[in-house]
């Protein structure tokens, strides 16, 4: 028979071993209870990531690595690391990303979440497709005082206007506006371009010339190609703005 003291020591050791085993297997089991939830608000240009811990353990050294890839272009348009520190049991931490200005209808979000607990380290990674193009706002080109429809050859012609959202009339800044010459034979070509200022205004200069060898006029239109947040638009809505170009002769 073992003395009572030896039995107590053995029982204590067994209890410690069982506690460590439970902790060990508990840590392994609950590693899958950490998740990342993604939501986006295209209107406010925000991407929201919630890192959620649904386990009874506290995770340490939590780091979130994020890459945004343009599905259309294939390039990385945004990359950043976020050090979140500790993630307590049954808690969450929220990360906000400001979406960049890119000309793409679809983004691929690649994220990797690294964290440690006890003697374990874990990396969770996933790809999420963001269909930005589904929520694009309609736009409208407003032209102030359209240029004369009769100009001389090589005369400078100004197109001044503003780009706004169609429903609310909100100004759209830093948007590219194209002046395009139409030709039935050669096709459409970009004659000039500009960008809207902080209030949505733009000015495009065009050196007057005929866009066809057989016609005495130029057929033009303005175009906003659209971007990640806004649908494209043109002026005029249909057809072309025709300007007759007279030859400038000297005596």
Secondary structure, DSSP 8 states (H G I E B T S, - for coil): ---HHHHHHHHHHHHHHHHHHHHHHHHHHHGGGEEEEEEEETTTTEEEEEEEE-SSS-EEEEEEEEEEEETTT-SEEEEEEEEEEEE-TTEEEEEEEE----S-S-EEEEEEEEEEETTEEEEEEEEEEE-GGGG-B-EEEEEES---SEEETT-EEEEEEEEEETTT--B--S-EEEEEEE-TTT--EEEEEEE--TTSEEEEEEE---S-SS-SEEEEEEEE---SSB--EEESSSS-EEEEEE-----
